[in-house]
Structures are given as structure tokens and as C-alpha cells.
Amino acid sequence: MTVQALKKERTSHPYIVKNKDVCDGSPTIEGTRTRVIDIAIEYEVLGRSPDEIIGSHPHVSLYQIHDALSFYYENRDELDQKIKQDREFITILKGKFPSKMV
């Protein structure tokens, strides 16, 4: 087996874009502000199926959801780090601005 055969081929993701002016450069579904990590959290953490995710995001299609999940799994380490950073930021904000709800 050659080294070329061992190289992982990158998948094309026609519905995923990165734009520094949209969602701070986080990968999003093209034409929306729906971040790939938000779709991944709904799937991985909340246990929603792609069909159920569309219910939360009626402006995207099933094939866009699948492309977002494919992109997430292909870039999981990087995107999991972004999720961790977002959670840490939320924790800081909660400390600075505690809820006034009882």
C-alpha cells in the first residue's frame, strides 16, 4: 500500500461556507447564519434526527443538514474546540451577569 492510498481524502461540502463577517467566521450553512456546530449539538447532544433538526431550522433543507453533519465529523477536533470555547465564554458571562429570575 502506498502513502497516497493512506491519505484521507477530503469531502466537498457545497453547502458549508466560512465568512469572517458571518458568525465570527464559524462554518455556516450557505445563505444562513446557522452554524455547523449548532446542527452538531442538536444531533449529538440533544439526540435529534436530521428530520427533527429541520423542524428547528425550517429555512434549511435535509441535504444541507447532512452536509453540515458530514463537515462536523470531518473537522470534529477543531469544531469541538470551538464548542468548548463557546461554553467557557457563556460561563464567564453568567458570572458577570447573573440571572435576575428567581
N, CA, C and O of each residue as an XYZ file, in Angstrom:
408
protein
N       0.849     -1.180      0.000
C       0.000      0.000      0.000
C       0.892      1.240      0.000
O       1.847      1.319      0.773
N       0.592      2.180     -0.842
C       1.396      3.392     -0.940
C       0.934      4.434      0.068
O      -0.154      4.337      0.637
N       1.789      5.436      0.275
C       1.445      6.541      1.170
C       0.212      7.269      0.641
O      -0.636      7.701      1.422
N       0.111      7.403     -0.661
C      -1.045      8.070     -1.264
C      -2.342      7.360     -0.886
O      -3.357      8.011     -0.636
N      -2.312      6.045     -0.843
C      -3.516      5.284     -0.516
C      -3.943      5.504      0.932
O      -5.120      5.363      1.263
N      -2.990      5.848      1.793
C      -3.292      6.057      3.204
C      -3.801      7.458      3.508
O      -4.372      7.694      4.573
N      -3.599      8.388      2.583
C      -4.040      9.762      2.818
C      -5.563      9.834      2.810
O      -6.232      9.238      1.966
N      -6.079     10.576      3.765
C      -7.525     10.755      3.859
C      -7.971     11.768      2.808
O      -7.438     12.875      2.722
N      -8.941     11.372      2.029
C      -9.474     12.283      1.024
C     -10.477     13.223      1.666
O     -11.318     12.790      2.454
N     -10.399     14.497      1.340
C     -11.327     15.493      1.874
C     -12.610     15.455      1.043
O     -12.579     15.311     -0.179
N     -13.707     15.584      1.725
C     -15.009     15.605      1.083
C     -15.365     17.034      0.701
O     -15.042     17.976      1.424
N     -16.017     17.187     -0.411
C     -16.516     18.503     -0.810
C     -17.778     18.800     -0.002
O     -18.621     17.925      0.190
N     -17.899     20.031      0.465
C     -19.068     20.455      1.240
C     -19.674     21.688      0.568
O     -19.383     22.818      0.960
N     -20.512     21.469     -0.438
C     -21.021     22.591     -1.224
C     -21.967     23.528     -0.475
O     -22.218     24.642     -0.936
N     -22.488     23.102      0.661
C     -23.455     23.935      1.380
C     -22.867     24.593      2.621
O     -23.584     25.260      3.367
N     -21.572     24.414      2.850
C     -20.919     24.962      4.036
C     -19.941     26.048      3.610
O     -19.146     25.858      2.690
N     -20.009     27.190      4.290
C     -19.116     28.308      3.979
C     -18.526     28.870      5.267
O     -19.084     28.710      6.353
N     -17.385     29.530      5.115
C     -16.772     30.288      6.206
C     -16.629     31.721      5.716
O     -16.021     31.977      4.677
N     -17.186     32.639      6.467
C     -17.113     34.055      6.124
C     -16.821     34.808      7.412
O     -17.602     34.737      8.361
N     -15.709     35.525      7.457
C     -15.306     36.208      8.692
C     -16.345     37.215      9.172
O     -16.350     37.588     10.345
N     -17.222     37.656      8.279
C     -18.256     38.629      8.640
C     -19.567     37.980      9.097
O     -20.504     38.677      9.485
N     -19.630     36.659      9.050
C     -20.841     35.935      9.461
C     -20.482     34.977     10.587
O     -19.634     34.100     10.420
N     -21.126     35.147     11.725
C     -20.920     34.268     12.888
C     -19.444     34.142     13.249
O     -18.966     33.063     13.599
N     -18.732     35.262     13.159
C     -17.321     35.313     13.550
C     -16.455     34.302     12.799
O     -15.454     33.822     13.332
N     -16.837     33.981     11.569
C     -16.045     33.072     10.747
C     -16.306     31.601     10.987
O     -15.670     30.748     10.369
N     -17.231     31.295     11.874
C     -17.578     29.894     12.133
C     -18.245     29.307     10.887
O     -19.006     30.006     10.218
N     -17.976     28.041     10.563
C     -18.623     27.439      9.395
C     -20.149     27.466      9.540
O     -20.693     27.093     10.579
N     -20.816     27.908      8.492
C     -22.278     28.001      8.497
C     -22.847     27.357      7.243
O     -22.132     27.095      6.275
N     -24.146     27.108      7.285
C     -24.835     26.648      6.088
C     -25.003     27.866      5.181
O     -25.511     28.905      5.602
N     -24.573     27.721      3.946
C     -24.561     28.842      2.998
C     -25.915     29.542      2.924
O     -26.964     28.903      2.839
N     -25.862     30.882      2.960
C     -27.062     31.692      2.854
C     -27.828     31.835      4.157
O     -28.910     32.421      4.189
N     -27.259     31.292      5.242
C     -27.914     31.372      6.553
C     -26.884     31.785      7.599
O     -25.699     31.932      7.299
N     -27.348     31.968      8.813
C     -26.461     32.182      9.949
C     -26.473     30.935     10.845
O     -26.112     31.008     12.020
N     -26.883     29.812     10.293
C     -26.948     28.558     11.032
C     -25.567     27.919     11.044
O     -25.051     27.503     10.007
N     -24.973     27.847     12.236
C     -23.623     27.313     12.357
C     -23.626     25.781     12.333
O     -24.555     25.135     12.819
N     -22.576     25.230     11.762
C     -22.402     23.783     11.737
C     -22.414     23.235     13.161
O     -23.009     22.188     13.415
N     -21.761     23.937     14.097
C     -21.713     23.413     15.469
C     -23.100     23.390     16.109
O     -23.362     22.532     16.952
N     -23.982     24.292     15.739
C     -25.339     24.260     16.291
C     -26.096     23.023     15.804
O     -26.832     22.398     16.567
N     -25.911     22.679     14.545
C     -26.524     21.465     14.000
C     -25.928     20.241     14.691
O     -26.654     19.318     15.060
N     -24.610     20.233     14.867
C     -23.938     19.102     15.512
C     -24.408     18.920     16.952
O     -24.610     17.791     17.397
N     -24.582     20.015     17.680
C     -25.059     19.929     19.070
C     -26.469     19.348     19.107
O     -26.772     18.503     19.949
N     -27.317     19.792     18.209
C     -28.677     19.245     18.179
C     -28.658     17.743     17.909
O     -29.444     16.993     18.488
N     -27.764     17.311     17.033
C     -27.685     15.895     16.673
C     -27.008     15.078     17.774
O     -27.546     14.068     18.227
N     -25.830     15.519     18.196
C     -25.017     14.758     19.146
C     -25.513     14.851     20.588
O     -25.617     13.834     21.273
N     -25.818     16.057     21.050
C     -26.155     16.275     22.459
C     -27.650     16.086     22.712
O     -28.048     15.420     23.667
N     -28.461     16.672     21.856
C     -29.908     16.612     22.062
C     -30.544     15.355     21.480
O     -31.703     15.048     21.760
N     -29.774     14.629     20.666
C     -30.263     13.366     20.116
C     -31.333     13.509     19.049
O     -32.121     12.590     18.828
N     -31.363     14.652     18.390
C     -32.361     14.870     17.342
C     -31.905     14.252     16.028
O     -30.716     14.243     15.709
N     -32.852     13.747     15.285
C     -32.552     13.215     13.956
C     -32.462     14.384     12.977
O     -32.936     15.477     13.283
N     -31.861     14.172     11.805
C     -31.832     15.250     10.806
C     -33.231     15.777     10.474
O     -33.412     16.980     10.289
N     -34.217     14.881     10.400
C     -35.588     15.336     10.133
C     -36.113     16.220     11.262
O     -36.822     17.192     11.001
N     -35.779     15.898     12.504
C     -36.205     16.720     13.637
C     -35.479     18.065     13.652
O     -36.054     19.084     14.036
N     -34.226     18.060     13.236
C     -33.450     19.304     13.197
C     -34.085     20.294     12.223
O     -34.095     21.497     12.481
N     -34.605     19.801     11.122
C     -35.277     20.679     10.159
C     -36.446     21.402     10.823
O     -36.753     22.541     10.469
N     -37.095     20.752     11.777
C     -38.189     21.399     12.497
C     -37.735     22.644     13.233
O     -38.498     23.600     13.372
N     -36.479     22.640     13.713
C     -35.907     23.805     14.397
C     -35.340     24.823     13.417
O     -35.153     25.991     13.759
N     -35.072     24.375     12.206
C     -34.433     25.218     11.187
C     -35.165     25.034      9.856
O     -34.597     24.482      8.914
N     -36.408     25.485      9.766
C     -37.187     25.236      8.542
C     -36.633     25.925      7.297
O     -37.070     25.640      6.181
N     -35.681     26.823      7.485
C     -35.090     27.539      6.348
C     -33.965     26.747      5.681
O     -33.407     27.197      4.679
N     -33.625     25.572      6.224
C     -32.586     24.740      5.599
C     -33.201     23.422      5.144
O     -34.272     23.025      5.603
N     -32.507     22.760      4.241
C     -33.010     21.505      3.679
C     -32.319     20.311      4.337
O     -31.314     20.458      5.033
N     -32.873     19.147      4.103
C     -32.303     17.925      4.654
C     -30.882     17.700      4.139
O     -30.012     17.279      4.901
N     -30.638     17.974      2.863
C     -29.291     17.765      2.339
C     -28.296     18.744      2.942
O     -27.120     18.410      3.083
N     -28.738     19.949      3.302
C     -27.843     20.893      3.978
C     -27.512     20.411      5.394
O     -26.380     20.561      5.854
N     -28.500     19.832      6.082
C     -28.261     19.271      7.418
C     -27.233     18.148      7.324
O     -26.291     18.103      8.115
N     -27.404     17.255      6.378
C     -26.459     16.146      6.216
C     -25.062     16.651      5.857
O     -24.066     16.103      6.329
N     -24.985     17.684      5.034
C     -23.680     18.249      4.689
C     -23.031     18.877      5.920
O     -21.822     18.749      6.119
N     -23.829     19.556      6.748
C     -23.296     20.156      7.979
C     -22.759     19.073      8.914
O     -21.691     19.238      9.504
N     -23.490     17.972      9.053
C     -23.026     16.882      9.916
C     -21.768     16.227      9.348
O     -20.853     15.886     10.097
N     -21.722     16.053      8.041
C     -20.527     15.496      7.407
C     -19.321     16.402      7.642
O     -18.231     15.926      7.957
N     -19.524     17.706      7.487
C     -18.448     18.669      7.729
C     -17.995     18.599      9.184
O     -16.798     18.625      9.467
N     -18.955     18.510     10.108
C     -18.622     18.417     11.534
C     -17.744     17.194     11.797
O     -16.702     17.314     12.440
N     -18.149     16.026     11.313
C     -17.373     14.811     11.589
C     -15.997     14.852     10.934
O     -15.040     14.288     11.464
N     -15.893     15.505      9.805
C     -14.596     15.616      9.136
C     -13.669     16.587      9.866
O     -12.447     16.475      9.760
N     -14.236     17.530     10.599
C     -13.464     18.564     11.301
C     -13.767     18.567     12.797
O     -13.745     19.616     13.442
N     -14.044     17.403     13.333
C     -14.560     17.277     14.697
C     -13.650     17.894     15.757
O     -14.134     18.614     16.630
N     -12.359     17.631     15.702
C     -11.454     18.161     16.733
C     -11.513     19.683     16.790
O     -11.646     20.267     17.866
N     -11.413     20.313     15.642
C     -11.449     21.782     15.562
C     -12.796     22.335     16.042
O     -12.837     23.309     16.794
N     -13.876     21.721     15.611
C     -15.203     22.231     15.964
C     -15.561     21.942     17.420
O     -16.246     22.743     18.055
N     -15.106     20.808     17.956
C     -15.322     20.537     19.382
C     -14.584     21.559     20.241
O     -15.064     21.936     21.310
N     -13.426     22.003     19.778
C     -12.686     23.051     20.493
C     -13.489     24.353     20.496
O     -13.529     25.052     21.508
N     -14.122     24.679     19.379
C     -14.960     25.882     19.295
C     -16.165     25.773     20.232
O     -16.538     26.752     20.878
N     -16.765     24.602     20.306
C     -17.888     24.382     21.225
C     -17.428     24.594     22.662
O     -18.126     25.226     23.456
N     -16.259     24.068     22.992
C     -15.707     24.237     24.343
C     -15.470     25.718     24.649
O     -15.807     26.187     25.736
N     -14.896     26.446     23.706
C     -14.654     27.883     23.899
C     -15.965     28.640     24.098
O     -16.047     29.529     24.946
N     -16.975     28.295     23.330
C     -18.283     28.949     23.480
C     -18.868     28.689     24.862
O     -19.420     29.597     25.483
N     -18.751     27.459     25.346
C     -19.269     27.123     26.680
C     -18.521     27.887     27.768
O     -19.131     28.366     28.724
N     -17.207     28.002     27.625
C     -16.415     28.755     28.603
C     -16.825     30.230     28.600
O     -16.917     30.853     29.657
N     -17.065     30.776     27.431
C     -17.496     32.169     27.316
C     -18.858     32.370     27.988
O     -19.072     33.368     28.675
N     -19.763     31.432     27.790
C     -21.084     31.509     28.423
C     -20.950     31.467     29.938
O     -21.649     32.196     30.642
N     -20.062     30.625     30.447
C     -19.832     30.544     31.891
C     -19.332     31.882     32.428
O     -19.771     32.325     33.490
N     -18.430     32.520     31.713
C     -17.915     33.837     32.122
C     -19.049     34.860     32.131
O     -19.183     35.633     33.079
N     -19.858     34.864     31.082
C     -20.977     35.810     31.014
C     -21.978     35.583     32.143
O     -22.494     36.542     32.718
N     -22.252     34.328     32.459
C     -23.178     34.030     33.558
C     -22.643     34.559     34.882
O     -23.410     35.007     35.734
N     -21.323     34.508     35.053
C     -20.713     35.039     36.270
C     -20.807     36.552     36.347
O     -21.014     37.113     37.423
N     -20.658     37.205     35.222
C     -20.700     38.673     35.186
C     -22.126     39.214     35.204
O     -22.381     40.293     35.739
N     -23.037     38.470     34.623
C     -24.426     38.920     34.502
C     -25.370     37.828     34.997
O     -26.012     37.151     34.194
N     -25.455     37.654     36.315
C     -26.316     36.584     36.842
C     -27.786     36.824     36.490
O     -28.232     37.961     36.337
N     -28.505     35.741     36.370
C     -29.929     35.822     36.039
C     -30.700     36.514     37.156
O     -30.438     36.289     38.337
N     -31.643     37.350     36.775
C     -32.490     38.036     37.751
C     -33.767     37.244     38.009
O     -34.613     37.652     38.805
N     -33.895     36.119     37.334
C     -35.072     35.272     37.531
C     -34.906     34.464     38.809
O     -33.815     33.983     39.116
N     -35.980     34.322     39.536
C     -35.923     33.586     40.803
C     -36.337     32.166     40.597
O     -36.355     31.384     41.547
